[in-house]
Amino acid sequence: MADNRYGDWVLVGRVWYNTKTGAVLPVIQGGALPATDAFTTGSDQNLTTYSASWSIQSGASEFTVYAATDVVGTGASVFGRARWNADSFNNNQYGQIKLASGTGGQWIGPIVRASTTANTSYNFDAGIDVATYLIKTIDGSDTELSSNSLVVYSVGDVVRIEADGTTITCKKNGSVTGCPGAQTDSDISSGYAGISGWNGARGDDWEGGDLEAPAGLSIPVAMHHYQFNLDR
Amino acid sequence: MQKFYLVPVEVVSTGPDTQARGPKYFAWRYDPDPPGIACQWSMMDYGFVNSALFLAKDITQADHDALVLNADVYVFPDNLDTAVSDPTIDAFFEGMYLPTDWLTPATTYRELLRQVGGMMQFNQRYGGIYAERYGGWHSIFDTATLQTRLNQMTAQEREVFLAAVQSFGYDPALVPLNARLRQLVKAAGDYWAGKTFIIGGVEF
């Protein structure tokens, strides 16, 4: 049996199509990190129609998956964030995406620790010919933590954000050089990886996963040593 | 040159349920009163208190000189390892809910900076937990001052406060409910003793 056909069900792009009933079920990926998405589609679609593995993070704003170039982005004047819902992530996690197109006033980038109950996440808003930003969003409140306007990004650059304990780090092509500086931040401790988009920039080859712990690293558990010292 | 400051956070409404926050006097994406000072900067917010620890990595002398004329800006000295000697520090810091009654003549600016960082981290976590459980943008000091006792906060605020305590590994049962917030916030900042803070990639 071919991989794209199971009984009456046929895999067509990002949906399963039942040849007898005409029913359509979106593909749900999951179960093995890193999660990836190449945004391959036969027609322009909303992200959540294209794949049920994505959930919209910020209000009604939507992403579009574009068939011509198989990339993801928001429309002009549209701002959005989405999280990958098909996998659970460790608290120490990353998200990354490849810049596909954009110009001044347009951003796209990865997010981490996105909440399922609020518009909450850490976001690396990157783009081409724009300053780049590390943004913290708490229930729709964006706080700009850090920025970098010294380095120009290009099509094909892979931008990545990592949340490791209380350290949030942005990277471009594996390096922190040219990125908003790393930050200590304690607001958000868990959640999902995803994407952020703004005003028409587009990205491709998204990936989200868990950060690997260095060999031999143990989790500090000596917290009972800390007590509130009220004597000072 | 590189400088640490305390600066106000300005807030811009971006929609019915959204807002953007950035540093007053500096250029940022939603800057409501451009042009702000253009430089490479990072800030550590005090949760939803509209004040932040701010690092300007390459501010010019002229911009710095103009910035510090503003009464709502505090500048840390270049040498952080000298003893705190600024007579205005109590009024300035306590005005933004940062207790200073723990300072001694031997306390250095670096110790003060790190303590400020720790207290900011705690109020960040408070705001994050509050938003996750109940929604909205909340600070420990929404309805309280440094003199408020924990048992004078609302039950919901107390619950979130103790959840924040627990999230840092403390036993909330050890927190005295009649303690003042100035004591508790200071104690929460002590969690960071021996740990590294990073702001804009710079450790302190």
Interface residues (C-beta under 8 A of the other chain):
Chain A: S58 G59 S115 T117 A118 N119 T120 A131 Y133 L134 K136 I138 D139 G140 S141 D142 T143 E144 L145 S146 S147 N148 S149 L150 T166 T167 V176 P180 G181 A182 Q183 T184 D185 S186 D187 I188 S189 M223 H224 Y226 Q227 F228 N229 L230 R232
Chain B: V9 T14 G15 D17 T18 Q19 A20 R21 G22 P23 W28 R29 Y30 A38 Q40 W41 S42 M43 M44 D45 G47 F48 K57 W102 G117 Q121 F122 Q124 R125 G127 G128 A131 E132 G135 G136 W137 S167 F168 G169 Y170 D171 L174 V175 P176 A179 Q183 L184 K186 A187 A188 D190 Y191 T196 F197 I198 I199 G200 G201 V202
